[in-house]
C-alpha cells in the first residue's frame, strides 16, 4: 500500500516543482515517452503497471468512458480490425467505476483479445498527463515507447494503423542503418 502513496507523492512533488513551466502544452508532448501507468484490472485486485508492458512492441493507450458513444465506436473499430493489432499492445483505461468498466469489457468481449489490457486509472494520472478535452483519446507509441502521435475523438482504427505503419517504416530504416 506504501508504493501507490509514494508514487502519488513523487508525482505531486514533481508537478509542484514544474509549476513555473509551460502549462499550456500537454505533458505528453513535453515528455514524449510512455507515462507512468498504474491501472486496476477487472478482477479488482491486480494492478497493471508500465513495467508489465511488453518491450519492443508498439503501444496504443486509449482513454475512454464506458458511457461514451465515440469510445464505443472506436472499440468496435478495434474489434473489427483485431487481426491487424496483434503486434500492438493496446491499453484501454478509464476513470469510471469498476462495474461500468467490467460491463464494457463483457459487452465488447474484450477479455477475448490477448493484446488488450483494460484497467481503471485509480489515481486519475492519465487525463491530466494527456490534457484530455475529448474522448476517446489515443496515445500512439512506437516500439521504443516514444510518442508517435496523440489523437482526440474518433478516428477509426484504419487511420490509427496507418500511423503505426508509418512509424514502422522508421523502424525498418533504423535497422538498415546498423
N, C-alpha and C positions, 0 to 999 in steps of 0.2 A: 504494500500500500504506500510505502515511502517513495517508490520510484515515480509514480504519477505526480505526487506532490512536488518532488524535486524537479521534474521536467517542467511542470507548470511554473514553479518559482523561477527557474532559469529563464524560461521564455518571457516572463513578466519583467525580470531584471533587464534582459536584453532589449526588450521592447521599450522600456523606460530609458535605457541608455541611448536609444536611437531617436528619442523624442525630437531632436533637432534636425533629423534627416527629412528628406522629401517624403511627405506622406501622401502626396497626390499620385504617386506611382505605386502600383500594387507590388507587394513584397515578392511575388513570384517572378516579376520582371527584374527586380533588383538582385534577387538571388535565384538564378535560373537553374536550380537543381531540385531534385525531389525534396519536398519538405518533410519535417518530422510527421510521421503517420502513427496514430495511436487509436485504433478502432476496436470497438466491442463487437464481436461477431454474433450471429443469430442465436447461438447456444447460450448467450448471456454470461458466459464465464471466460471464454477465450479472447485474448487480446491479440490483434494483428498489428505489428509494428513495421516500420521501414526496413528493419533488419531481416524480416521474413520475405521481403520481395525478392523473387528470383533475380540473380545478377545476369548481366549480359543479354537482357531482353528489353524491348521497348515496353513502356508502361503508359496506360491510359487511366488517369484519375478522373472519375466522373462524380461531381457533386450533384445530388438530386434530392427531390422530395417525393415520397410515395403518392402524394396528392396532386402532383404537377402533371398536367396533360402532355406538356412538351417533353418532360422526363420520360413519361410512358412511351411516347412516340420514339424517342431516341433509344430506349431499351428494346423496343420491338425491332428497330432497325438493326441493333446489335445482334439480336437473336436471329434475324433473317440472314445476317452475314457472318454467323458464328464460325463457319469454316475458314474464313479469311482472318480471323482474330486468334487462332490457336497459338500463334507465336508471340502474341502481345498479352502481357499481364494487365487485366482490367480490374481496377479497384473502384468500386462504387461506394460512395459514402453519403450519409445523411445525418442531420442533426435531429430528425424527428424521433418520436418514441420507438422503442424496440418492437413493440407489437405491430406498428404500422410498417416498419421495415420488413418484418417477417412475413406479413401479409403480401407485401410487394414481391418478395423473393418467391413465395409459394405461387402466387398468381402468374408470375412470369417464368416459373420453373428455373430460376437462376441457379439453384443448388445443383442442377444437372450439368452446368458448364464449369469444367475444371479450371479454366483460365480466368474465371471471375471470382472475386472476393467482394462480398457486400458487408459493410460494417457501419456502426454508428459512431460518429465523431463525438465522443462523450465530453470532451473538453472544448468543443467549438473552436478548434485551432485552424481548420482549413478555410472556412468562409472569410475571415479577415485576411488570411495569407493571400488568397486569390481575389480579395476585394470584390466579392460577389454582388452583382446587381440583378442578374437574371439567371434562372435555372432552365435547363441543366447547364453546368459549367464543365468543360472538358479541358484537362491539362494533359498535353501530349509530351512524352519524354522519350528520348532515344535510348539505345541500348546501354549508354553510359550514364543514364539518369539526368541528362541535360535537357532543358526545355526545348521543344520544337515549336510549340505554339499553345496559346490558351484560347478557347472558344466559348462564347456565351450563347445560350439559346440552342435551338435545334438546327443541326447542320446535316444530319443524316450520316450514317456510317460510311457510305461510299466516299464522301468528301474527307472524312477522318482517315480512312485507309489510304487515300491519295497523299495526304500529308505525311503519313508514316512511310509510304513508299518513297517519297521524295527525300526524306531524311535517310532512308536506307541506301539511297544512291550515294549519299555522302559516306556511308559506312563502307560500301564497295570501293569507292575511290580511295578511302583511307587505307584499306588493306592492300590496294595496288601500289601505294607509295612505299610500303615496307620492304 
